Amino acid sequence: MKTMTSLLMAICLTLALPAWAEVSRDAAAATAQQVSAGRVLSVEKTQQQGRTVWRVKMLTTQGEVKVILVDAATGRTL
């Protein structure tokens, strides 16, 4: 019984890990590059509307500076 309980707890913790995971600076930069082709100028972690986001500043291929926000918890662009 003890082994089964330990196994069940290990499975639950493994499934919960993605909820605790945070998107890295490099992953946020890669996400921003998928959204807008260009060169990453800077990546900063900041707060936006009560959530932690990566603020990725990019220089597009057209020469424009563009800011892309990437949610630090989910990796989705805002």
N, CA, C and O atoms as a CHARMM CRD file, in Angstrom:
* protein
*
  312
    1    1 MET  N      0.82200  -1.19500   0.00000 PROA 1      0.00000
    2    1 MET  CA     0.00000   0.00000   0.00000 PROA 1      0.00000
    3    1 MET  C      0.86800   1.26200   0.00000 PROA 1      0.00000
    4    1 MET  O      0.56700   2.23600  -0.69000 PROA 1      0.00000
    5    2 LYS  N      1.95200   1.22900   0.78700 PROA 2      0.00000
    6    2 LYS  CA     2.84800   2.37100   0.86400 PROA 2      0.00000
    7    2 LYS  C      3.50200   2.64300  -0.48800 PROA 2      0.00000
    8    2 LYS  O      3.66600   3.79700  -0.88400 PROA 2      0.00000
    9    3 THR  N      3.87200   1.58000  -1.19100 PROA 3      0.00000
   10    3 THR  CA     4.50300   1.72900  -2.50400 PROA 3      0.00000
   11    3 THR  C      3.53100   2.34200  -3.49600 PROA 3      0.00000
   12    3 THR  O      3.90800   3.20200  -4.29100 PROA 3      0.00000
   13    4 MET  N      2.28900   1.90500  -3.45000 PROA 4      0.00000
   14    4 MET  CA     1.27800   2.43400  -4.36900 PROA 4      0.00000
   15    4 MET  C      1.02200   3.91800  -4.10600 PROA 4      0.00000
   16    4 MET  O      0.86100   4.69700  -5.04500 PROA 4      0.00000
   17    5 THR  N      0.98600   4.30000  -2.85100 PROA 5      0.00000
   18    5 THR  CA     0.78200   5.70100  -2.49500 PROA 5      0.00000
   19    5 THR  C      1.95900   6.55400  -2.97400 PROA 5      0.00000
   20    5 THR  O      1.76500   7.64100  -3.51800 PROA 5      0.00000
   21    6 SER  N      3.16200   6.05800  -2.77000 PROA 6      0.00000
   22    6 SER  CA     4.35300   6.78500  -3.22400 PROA 6      0.00000
   23    6 SER  C      4.36600   6.93800  -4.74000 PROA 6      0.00000
   24    6 SER  O      4.70700   8.00100  -5.25700 PROA 6      0.00000
   25    7 LEU  N      3.99600   5.88000  -5.44700 PROA 7      0.00000
   26    7 LEU  CA     3.94800   5.92100  -6.90300 PROA 7      0.00000
   27    7 LEU  C      2.90100   6.92700  -7.38300 PROA 7      0.00000
   28    7 LEU  O      3.15100   7.69700  -8.31000 PROA 7      0.00000
   29    8 LEU  N      1.73900   6.91600  -6.75000 PROA 8      0.00000
   30    8 LEU  CA     0.67500   7.85000  -7.11500 PROA 8      0.00000
   31    8 LEU  C      1.09700   9.30100  -6.86200 PROA 8      0.00000
   32    8 LEU  O      0.80400  10.17900  -7.67300 PROA 8      0.00000
   33    9 MET  N      1.77500   9.55600  -5.75600 PROA 9      0.00000
   34    9 MET  CA     2.25100  10.90400  -5.45300 PROA 9      0.00000
   35    9 MET  C      3.30200  11.35200  -6.46800 PROA 9      0.00000
   36    9 MET  O      3.30500  12.51100  -6.88200 PROA 9      0.00000
   37   10 ALA  N      4.19100  10.44700  -6.87100 PROA 10     0.00000
   38   10 ALA  CA     5.21900  10.78200  -7.85700 PROA 10     0.00000
   39   10 ALA  C      4.59000  11.13100  -9.19500 PROA 10     0.00000
   40   10 ALA  O      5.03400  12.06300  -9.86500 PROA 10     0.00000
   41   11 ILE  N      3.56800  10.39700  -9.58700 PROA 11     0.00000
   42   11 ILE  CA     2.87200  10.68500 -10.84500 PROA 11     0.00000
   43   11 ILE  C      2.18000  12.04000 -10.77000 PROA 11     0.00000
   44   11 ILE  O      2.23500  12.81700 -11.72400 PROA 11     0.00000
   45   12 CYS  N      1.53400  12.32700  -9.65600 PROA 12     0.00000
   46   12 CYS  CA     0.85000  13.61700  -9.50000 PROA 12     0.00000
   47   12 CYS  C      1.83400  14.77700  -9.56500 PROA 12     0.00000
   48   12 CYS  O      1.55400  15.79100 -10.20300 PROA 12     0.00000
   49   13 LEU  N      2.97600  14.63900  -8.91500 PROA 13     0.00000
   50   13 LEU  CA     3.98100  15.70500  -8.94600 PROA 13     0.00000
   51   13 LEU  C      4.54900  15.89100 -10.35100 PROA 13     0.00000
   52   13 LEU  O      4.79600  17.02000 -10.77400 PROA 13     0.00000
   53   14 THR  N      4.75300  14.80400 -11.06700 PROA 14     0.00000
   54   14 THR  CA     5.26500  14.89400 -12.43600 PROA 14     0.00000
   55   14 THR  C      4.27600  15.61500 -13.33600 PROA 14     0.00000
   56   14 THR  O      4.67500  16.43200 -14.16600 PROA 14     0.00000
   57   15 LEU  N      3.00900  15.32700 -13.18300 PROA 15     0.00000
   58   15 LEU  CA     1.99100  15.98500 -13.99900 PROA 15     0.00000
   59   15 LEU  C      1.83900  17.45600 -13.64000 PROA 15     0.00000
   60   15 LEU  O      1.44700  18.25900 -14.48600 PROA 15     0.00000
   61   16 ALA  N      2.14000  17.81800 -12.41200 PROA 16     0.00000
   62   16 ALA  CA     1.99100  19.20400 -11.97000 PROA 16     0.00000
   63   16 ALA  C      3.19200  20.06800 -12.32900 PROA 16     0.00000
   64   16 ALA  O      3.08600  21.29300 -12.28200 PROA 16     0.00000
   65   17 LEU  N      4.32100  19.48400 -12.68400 PROA 17     0.00000
   66   17 LEU  CA     5.52700  20.26100 -12.98300 PROA 17     0.00000
   67   17 LEU  C      5.33300  21.32100 -14.05600 PROA 17     0.00000
   68   17 LEU  O      5.81600  22.43800 -13.87100 PROA 17     0.00000
   69   18 PRO  N      4.65200  21.04100 -15.17300 PROA 18     0.00000
   70   18 PRO  CA     4.48800  22.10400 -16.16400 PROA 18     0.00000
   71   18 PRO  C      3.76600  23.33000 -15.61700 PROA 18     0.00000
   72   18 PRO  O      3.99700  24.43700 -16.10300 PROA 18     0.00000
   73   19 ALA  N      2.91200  23.16700 -14.63800 PROA 19     0.00000
   74   19 ALA  CA     2.20800  24.30600 -14.04900 PROA 19     0.00000
   75   19 ALA  C      3.17000  25.18800 -13.25900 PROA 19     0.00000
   76   19 ALA  O      2.94100  26.38900 -13.11900 PROA 19     0.00000
   77   20 TRP  N      4.25800  24.59000 -12.73500 PROA 20     0.00000
   78   20 TRP  CA     5.23500  25.35900 -11.97800 PROA 20     0.00000
   79   20 TRP  C      6.34100  25.90800 -12.86800 PROA 20     0.00000
   80   20 TRP  O      7.04100  26.84900 -12.49300 PROA 20     0.00000
   81   21 ALA  N      6.49500  25.32200 -14.04000 PROA 21     0.00000
   82   21 ALA  CA     7.59100  25.70000 -14.91800 PROA 21     0.00000
   83   21 ALA  C      7.42700  27.14100 -15.38900 PROA 21     0.00000
   84   21 ALA  O      6.31300  27.64200 -15.54600 PROA 21     0.00000
   85   22 GLU  N      8.54100  27.77600 -15.60600 PROA 22     0.00000
   86   22 GLU  CA     8.52000  29.14300 -16.10200 PROA 22     0.00000
   87   22 GLU  C      9.30400  29.18500 -17.40100 PROA 22     0.00000
   88   22 GLU  O     10.33600  28.52800 -17.53800 PROA 22     0.00000
   89   23 VAL  N      8.81200  29.95200 -18.34000 PROA 23     0.00000
   90   23 VAL  CA     9.44600  30.08600 -19.64500 PROA 23     0.00000
   91   23 VAL  C     10.77600  30.82700 -19.47200 PROA 23     0.00000
   92   23 VAL  O     10.83400  31.85600 -18.79800 PROA 23     0.00000
   93   24 SER  N     11.82700  30.30900 -20.07200 PROA 24     0.00000
   94   24 SER  CA    13.14100  30.92600 -19.94900 PROA 24     0.00000
   95   24 SER  C     13.26500  32.14300 -20.85500 PROA 24     0.00000
   96   24 SER  O     12.43600  32.36700 -21.73800 PROA 24     0.00000
   97   25 ARG  N     14.30700  32.91800 -20.62300 PROA 25     0.00000
   98   25 ARG  CA    14.60700  34.09000 -21.44200 PROA 25     0.00000
   99   25 ARG  C     14.82400  33.66900 -22.90100 PROA 25     0.00000
  100   25 ARG  O     14.31700  34.31400 -23.81900 PROA 25     0.00000
  101   26 ASP  N     15.57300  32.59500 -23.10500 PROA 26     0.00000
  102   26 ASP  CA    15.84900  32.12700 -24.46500 PROA 26     0.00000
  103   26 ASP  C     14.58100  31.63700 -25.16500 PROA 26     0.00000
  104   26 ASP  O     14.39700  31.88200 -26.35700 PROA 26     0.00000
  105   27 ALA  N     13.70800  30.94600 -24.42900 PROA 27     0.00000
  106   27 ALA  CA    12.46000  30.46700 -25.01500 PROA 27     0.00000
  107   27 ALA  C     11.55700  31.63600 -25.40300 PROA 27     0.00000
  108   27 ALA  O     10.88400  31.59200 -26.43300 PROA 27     0.00000
  109   28 ALA  N     11.54500  32.67500 -24.57900 PROA 28     0.00000
  110   28 ALA  CA    10.74100  33.86100 -24.89300 PROA 28     0.00000
  111   28 ALA  C     11.27500  34.54600 -26.15100 PROA 28     0.00000
  112   28 ALA  O     10.49600  34.98900 -26.99500 PROA 28     0.00000
  113   29 ALA  N     12.58600  34.63200 -26.27700 PROA 29     0.00000
  114   29 ALA  CA    13.19000  35.23100 -27.47000 PROA 29     0.00000
  115   29 ALA  C     12.85800  34.41500 -28.71200 PROA 29     0.00000
  116   29 ALA  O     12.55900  34.97700 -29.76500 PROA 29     0.00000
  117   30 ALA  N     12.90900  33.09300 -28.59200 PROA 30     0.00000
  118   30 ALA  CA    12.58300  32.22300 -29.72800 PROA 30     0.00000
  119   30 ALA  C     11.12100  32.37500 -30.12700 PROA 30     0.00000
  120   30 ALA  O     10.80600  32.39800 -31.31700 PROA 30     0.00000
  121   31 THR  N     10.23100  32.47800 -29.15500 PROA 31     0.00000
  122   31 THR  CA     8.81300  32.67400 -29.43700 PROA 31     0.00000
  123   31 THR  C      8.59400  33.99400 -30.17200 PROA 31     0.00000
  124   31 THR  O      7.83400  34.05500 -31.13900 PROA 31     0.00000
  125   32 ALA  N      9.25800  35.03900 -29.71100 PROA 32     0.00000
  126   32 ALA  CA     9.12600  36.34400 -30.35500 PROA 32     0.00000
  127   32 ALA  C      9.63100  36.30100 -31.79500 PROA 32     0.00000
  128   32 ALA  O      9.04700  36.93700 -32.67200 PROA 32     0.00000
  129   33 GLN  N     10.70200  35.56200 -32.04600 PROA 33     0.00000
  130   33 GLN  CA    11.22700  35.45200 -33.40200 PROA 33     0.00000
  131   33 GLN  C     10.28400  34.68300 -34.31500 PROA 33     0.00000
  132   33 GLN  O     10.26300  34.92400 -35.52200 PROA 33     0.00000
  133   34 GLN  N      9.51400  33.77200 -33.76400 PROA 34     0.00000
  134   34 GLN  CA     8.52000  33.04700 -34.56800 PROA 34     0.00000
  135   34 GLN  C      7.37900  33.98100 -34.95700 PROA 34     0.00000
  136   34 GLN  O      6.81000  33.85500 -36.04100 PROA 34     0.00000
  137   35 VAL  N      7.04700  34.91700 -34.07000 PROA 35     0.00000
  138   35 VAL  CA     5.95600  35.85200 -34.31700 PROA 35     0.00000
  139   35 VAL  C      6.37900  36.93400 -35.30300 PROA 35     0.00000
  140   35 VAL  O      5.60600  37.31500 -36.18200 PROA 35     0.00000
  141   36 SER  N      7.59600  37.42500 -35.15700 PROA 36     0.00000
  142   36 SER  CA     8.07300  38.51800 -36.00300 PROA 36     0.00000
  143   36 SER  C      9.53200  38.25800 -36.37500 PROA 36     0.00000
  144   36 SER  O     10.40800  38.23700 -35.51000 PROA 36     0.00000
  145   37 ALA  N      9.77400  38.06500 -37.64300 PROA 37     0.00000
  146   37 ALA  CA    11.13700  37.80200 -38.09200 PROA 37     0.00000
  147   37 ALA  C     12.00300  39.02300 -37.81400 PROA 37     0.00000
  148   37 ALA  O     11.59000  40.15800 -38.04900 PROA 37     0.00000
  149   38 GLY  N     13.19900  38.77700 -37.31400 PROA 38     0.00000
  150   38 GLY  CA    14.11200  39.87600 -37.04900 PROA 38     0.00000
  151   38 GLY  C     15.12500  39.50200 -36.00300 PROA 38     0.00000
  152   38 GLY  O     15.28600  38.33100 -35.65900 PROA 38     0.00000
  153   39 ARG  N     15.81100  40.51400 -35.49600 PROA 39     0.00000
  154   39 ARG  CA    16.87000  40.32000 -34.51700 PROA 39     0.00000
  155   39 ARG  C     16.39500  40.76900 -33.14300 PROA 39     0.00000
  156   39 ARG  O     15.79200  41.83300 -33.00000 PROA 39     0.00000
  157   40 VAL  N     16.67100  39.95300 -32.14000 PROA 40     0.00000
  158   40 VAL  CA    16.30600  40.29200 -30.75900 PROA 40     0.00000
  159   40 VAL  C     17.31300  41.30900 -30.23600 PROA 40     0.00000
  160   40 VAL  O     18.52100  41.07400 -30.26000 PROA 40     0.00000
  161   41 LEU  N     16.79900  42.44100 -29.76200 PROA 41     0.00000
  162   41 LEU  CA    17.64300  43.49700 -29.20700 PROA 41     0.00000
  163   41 LEU  C     17.80100  43.36200 -27.70100 PROA 41     0.00000
  164   41 LEU  O     18.89300  43.54700 -27.16400 PROA 41     0.00000
  165   42 SER  N     16.68400  43.03100 -27.00700 PROA 42     0.00000
  166   42 SER  CA    16.73500  42.86600 -25.55500 PROA 42     0.00000
  167   42 SER  C     15.55900  42.01900 -25.07900 PROA 42     0.00000
  168   42 SER  O     14.52300  41.92400 -25.73700 PROA 42     0.00000
  169   43 VAL  N     15.75600  41.40600 -23.90900 PROA 43     0.00000
  170   43 VAL  CA    14.70000  40.61300 -23.27100 PROA 43     0.00000
  171   43 VAL  C     14.71300  40.96200 -21.78700 PROA 43     0.00000
  172   43 VAL  O     15.72800  40.78700 -21.11300 PROA 43     0.00000
  173   44 GLU  N     13.58700  41.45400 -21.28300 PROA 44     0.00000
  174   44 GLU  CA    13.46600  41.84300 -19.87100 PROA 44     0.00000
  175   44 GLU  C     12.23100  41.20700 -19.26100 PROA 44     0.00000
  176   44 GLU  O     11.19200  41.08300 -19.90900 PROA 44     0.00000
  177   45 LYS  N     12.36200  40.80700 -18.00600 PROA 45     0.00000
  178   45 LYS  CA    11.19800  40.29000 -17.28400 PROA 45     0.00000
  179   45 LYS  C     10.52600  41.45600 -16.57800 PROA 45     0.00000
  180   45 LYS  O     11.19000  42.27100 -15.93700 PROA 45     0.00000
  181   46 THR  N      9.19000  41.53300 -16.70000 PROA 46     0.00000
  182   46 THR  CA     8.44100  42.63600 -16.10400 PROA 46     0.00000
  183   46 THR  C      7.04000  42.16900 -15.73800 PROA 46     0.00000
  184   46 THR  O      6.67400  41.02500 -16.00300 PROA 46     0.00000
  185   47 GLN  N      6.26000  43.04900 -15.13300 PROA 47     0.00000
  186   47 GLN  CA     4.86700  42.77000 -14.77500 PROA 47     0.00000
  187   47 GLN  C      3.94800  43.51900 -15.73200 PROA 47     0.00000
  188   47 GLN  O      4.17900  44.69200 -16.02800 PROA 47     0.00000
  189   48 GLN  N      2.92000  42.85500 -16.21000 PROA 48     0.00000
  190   48 GLN  CA     1.94300  43.46700 -17.10900 PROA 48     0.00000
  191   48 GLN  C      0.56100  42.95700 -16.70700 PROA 48     0.00000
  192   48 GLN  O      0.29700  41.76000 -16.81100 PROA 48     0.00000
  193   49 GLN  N     -0.29800  43.81800 -16.26400 PROA 49     0.00000
  194   49 GLN  CA    -1.66800  43.47800 -15.87400 PROA 49     0.00000
  195   49 GLN  C     -1.70200  42.32000 -14.87400 PROA 49     0.00000
  196   49 GLN  O     -2.50000  41.39300 -15.00600 PROA 49     0.00000
  197   50 GLY  N     -0.82600  42.39100 -13.88000 PROA 50     0.00000
  198   50 GLY  CA    -0.82500  41.41000 -12.80900 PROA 50     0.00000
  199   50 GLY  C     -0.15400  40.08900 -13.12800 PROA 50     0.00000
  200   50 GLY  O     -0.23200  39.16000 -12.32400 PROA 50     0.00000
  201   51 ARG  N      0.49900  39.97100 -14.26800 PROA 51     0.00000
  202   51 ARG  CA     1.18800  38.72000 -14.59500 PROA 51     0.00000
  203   51 ARG  C      2.62500  39.01400 -14.99300 PROA 51     0.00000
  204   51 ARG  O      2.94800  40.11000 -15.45200 PROA 51     0.00000
  205   52 THR  N      3.47200  38.02700 -14.81200 PROA 52     0.00000
  206   52 THR  CA     4.86900  38.16200 -15.18600 PROA 52     0.00000
  207   52 THR  C      5.01500  37.86200 -16.67000 PROA 52     0.00000
  208   52 THR  O      4.53800  36.83900 -17.16100 PROA 52     0.00000
  209   53 VAL  N      5.67700  38.76500 -17.37100 PROA 53     0.00000
  210   53 VAL  CA     5.86900  38.60100 -18.81400 PROA 53     0.00000
  211   53 VAL  C      7.31500  38.90100 -19.17600 PROA 53     0.00000
  212   53 VAL  O      8.02300  39.60800 -18.45900 PROA 53     0.00000
  213   54 TRP  N      7.73300  38.34900 -20.30100 PROA 54     0.00000
  214   54 TRP  CA     8.99800  38.72200 -20.91600 PROA 54     0.00000
  215   54 TRP  C      8.69800  39.79400 -21.94900 PROA 54     0.00000
  216   54 TRP  O      7.82900  39.60900 -22.80200 PROA 54     0.00000
  217   55 ARG  N      9.40400  40.90800 -21.88000 PROA 55     0.00000
  218   55 ARG  CA     9.26800  42.00400 -22.84400 PROA 55     0.00000
  219   55 ARG  C     10.43700  41.86000 -23.81700 PROA 55     0.00000
  220   55 ARG  O     11.58600  42.13500 -23.47000 PROA 55     0.00000
  221   56 VAL  N     10.12600  41.42600 -25.03800 PROA 56     0.00000
  222   56 VAL  CA    11.16400  41.17400 -26.03800 PROA 56     0.00000
  223   56 VAL  C     11.13900  42.30900 -27.05300 PROA 56     0.00000
  224   56 VAL  O     10.14300  42.51300 -27.74800 PROA 56     0.00000
  225   57 LYS  N     12.24900  43.04800 -27.13200 PROA 57     0.00000
  226   57 LYS  CA    12.37500  44.13000 -28.10200 PROA 57     0.00000
  227   57 LYS  C     13.11700  43.57600 -29.31200 PROA 57     0.00000
  228   57 LYS  O     14.20400  43.01100 -29.19100 PROA 57     0.00000
  229   58 MET  N     12.49500  43.75400 -30.49600 PROA 58     0.00000
  230   58 MET  CA    13.05100  43.20100 -31.72500 PROA 58     0.00000
  231   58 MET  C     13.24900  44.27700 -32.78300 PROA 58     0.00000
  232   58 MET  O     12.52600  45.27200 -32.81900 PROA 58     0.00000
  233   59 LEU  N     14.22800  44.06400 -33.63500 PROA 59     0.00000
  234   59 LEU  CA    14.42900  44.87600 -34.81900 PROA 59     0.00000
  235   59 LEU  C     13.97200  44.01900 -35.99700 PROA 59     0.00000
  236   59 LEU  O     14.60700  43.01800 -36.32700 PROA 59     0.00000
  237   60 THR  N     12.86500  44.41900 -36.62800 PROA 60     0.00000
  238   60 THR  CA    12.30100  43.62100 -37.72000 PROA 60     0.00000
  239   60 THR  C     13.16300  43.74200 -38.97300 PROA 60     0.00000
  240   60 THR  O     14.04300  44.59800 -39.05700 PROA 60     0.00000
  241   61 THR  N     12.89700  42.87700 -39.93600 PROA 61     0.00000
  242   61 THR  CA    13.64000  42.90600 -41.19900 PROA 61     0.00000
  243   61 THR  C     13.35000  44.18000 -41.98700 PROA 61     0.00000
  244   61 THR  O     14.11000  44.53600 -42.88700 PROA 61     0.00000
  245   62 GLN  N     12.25500  44.87100 -41.65600 PROA 62     0.00000
  246   62 GLN  CA    11.92200  46.15000 -42.29400 PROA 62     0.00000
  247   62 GLN  C     12.57800  47.32700 -41.57500 PROA 62     0.00000
  248   62 GLN  O     12.39700  48.47500 -41.98100 PROA 62     0.00000
  249   63 GLY  N     13.34000  47.05700 -40.51100 PROA 63     0.00000
  250   63 GLY  CA    14.03500  48.11300 -39.78900 PROA 63     0.00000
  251   63 GLY  C     13.22600  48.76900 -38.68800 PROA 63     0.00000
  252   63 GLY  O     13.65100  49.78700 -38.14400 PROA 63     0.00000
  253   64 GLU  N     12.06800  48.21600 -38.34400 PROA 64     0.00000
  254   64 GLU  CA    11.22600  48.76000 -37.28000 PROA 64     0.00000
  255   64 GLU  C     11.54200  48.07600 -35.95400 PROA 64     0.00000
  256   64 GLU  O     11.86900  46.89000 -35.91900 PROA 64     0.00000
  257   65 VAL  N     11.44100  48.83300 -34.86900 PROA 65     0.00000
  258   65 VAL  CA    11.57900  48.25700 -33.53600 PROA 65     0.00000
  259   65 VAL  C     10.18900  47.84300 -33.07000 PROA 65     0.00000
  260   65 VAL  O      9.24600  48.63300 -33.10900 PROA 65     0.00000
  261   66 LYS  N     10.07600  46.60100 -32.63200 PROA 66     0.00000
  262   66 LYS  CA     8.78300  46.04700 -32.22000 PROA 66     0.00000
  263   66 LYS  C      8.95600  45.40200 -30.85000 PROA 66     0.00000
  264   66 LYS  O      9.96600  44.74700 -30.59300 PROA 66     0.00000
  265   67 VAL  N      7.96800  45.58600 -29.96700 PROA 67     0.00000
  266   67 VAL  CA     7.98700  44.96200 -28.64500 PROA 67     0.00000
  267   67 VAL  C      6.94100  43.85600 -28.61600 PROA 67     0.00000
  268   67 VAL  O      5.77400  44.07300 -28.94200 PROA 67     0.00000
  269   68 ILE  N      7.37900  42.67800 -28.22100 PROA 68     0.00000
  270   68 ILE  CA     6.48300  41.52200 -28.12600 PROA 68     0.00000
  271   68 ILE  C      6.49500  41.05000 -26.67800 PROA 68     0.00000
  272   68 ILE  O      7.55700  40.86100 -26.08400 PROA 68     0.00000
  273   69 LEU  N      5.30600  40.86300 -26.11800 PROA 69     0.00000
  274   69 LEU  CA     5.18000  40.37700 -24.73600 PROA 69     0.00000
  275   69 LEU  C      4.88600  38.88500 -24.76700 PROA 69     0.00000
  276   69 LEU  O      3.98900  38.42400 -25.47300 PROA 69     0.00000
  277   70 VAL  N      5.66500  38.13900 -23.98500 PROA 70     0.00000
  278   70 VAL  CA     5.49600  36.68500 -23.89200 PROA 70     0.00000
  279   70 VAL  C      5.19700  36.34600 -22.43600 PROA 70     0.00000
  280   70 VAL  O      5.97600  36.68500 -21.54500 PROA 70     0.00000
  281   71 ASP  N      4.07100  35.67700 -22.19300 PROA 71     0.00000
  282   71 ASP  CA     3.67600  35.28500 -20.84100 PROA 71     0.00000
  283   71 ASP  C      4.74600  34.33400 -20.28100 PROA 71     0.00000
  284   71 ASP  O      5.06000  33.31700 -20.90000 PROA 71     0.00000
  285   72 ALA  N      5.30200  34.66600 -19.11200 PROA 72     0.00000
  286   72 ALA  CA     6.37000  33.87900 -18.53100 PROA 72     0.00000
  287   72 ALA  C      5.90700  32.52200 -18.01400 PROA 72     0.00000
  288   72 ALA  O      6.71800  31.61000 -17.85200 PROA 72     0.00000
  289   73 ALA  N      4.61700  32.38100 -17.75500 PROA 73     0.00000
  290   73 ALA  CA     4.09500  31.10900 -17.26200 PROA 73     0.00000
  291   73 ALA  C      3.70000  30.15900 -18.37600 PROA 73     0.00000
  292   73 ALA  O      3.90400  28.95100 -18.26200 PROA 73     0.00000
  293   74 THR  N      3.13700  30.69100 -19.45500 PROA 74     0.00000
  294   74 THR  CA     2.60600  29.82500 -20.51400 PROA 74     0.00000
  295   74 THR  C      3.43300  29.83400 -21.78900 PROA 74     0.00000
  296   74 THR  O      3.37900  28.87900 -22.56300 PROA 74     0.00000
  297   75 GLY  N      4.19700  30.89300 -22.02300 PROA 75     0.00000
  298   75 GLY  CA     4.96000  30.99600 -23.24800 PROA 75     0.00000
  299   75 GLY  C      4.16600  31.55300 -24.40700 PROA 75     0.00000
  300   75 GLY  O      4.66700  31.62500 -25.52900 PROA 75     0.00000
  301   76 ARG  N      2.94100  31.94600 -24.15000 PROA 76     0.00000
  302   76 ARG  CA     2.09200  32.51400 -25.21300 PROA 76     0.00000
  303   76 ARG  C      2.33700  34.00300 -25.34800 PROA 76     0.00000
  304   76 ARG  O      2.63700  34.68600 -24.36900 PROA 76     0.00000
  305   77 THR  N      2.20700  34.50100 -26.56500 PROA 77     0.00000
  306   77 THR  CA     2.34200  35.93700 -26.78500 PROA 77     0.00000
  307   77 THR  C      1.05900  36.64400 -26.36600 PROA 77     0.00000
  308   77 THR  O     -0.03400  36.08500 -26.45400 PROA 77     0.00000
  309   78 LEU  N      1.21100  37.87100 -25.91600 PROA 78     0.00000
  310   78 LEU  CA     0.05600  38.66800 -25.49400 PROA 78     0.00000
  311   78 LEU  C     -0.21800  39.76000 -26.49500 PROA 78     0.00000
  312   78 LEU  O     -1.15400  40.54000 -26.31800 PROA 78     0.00000
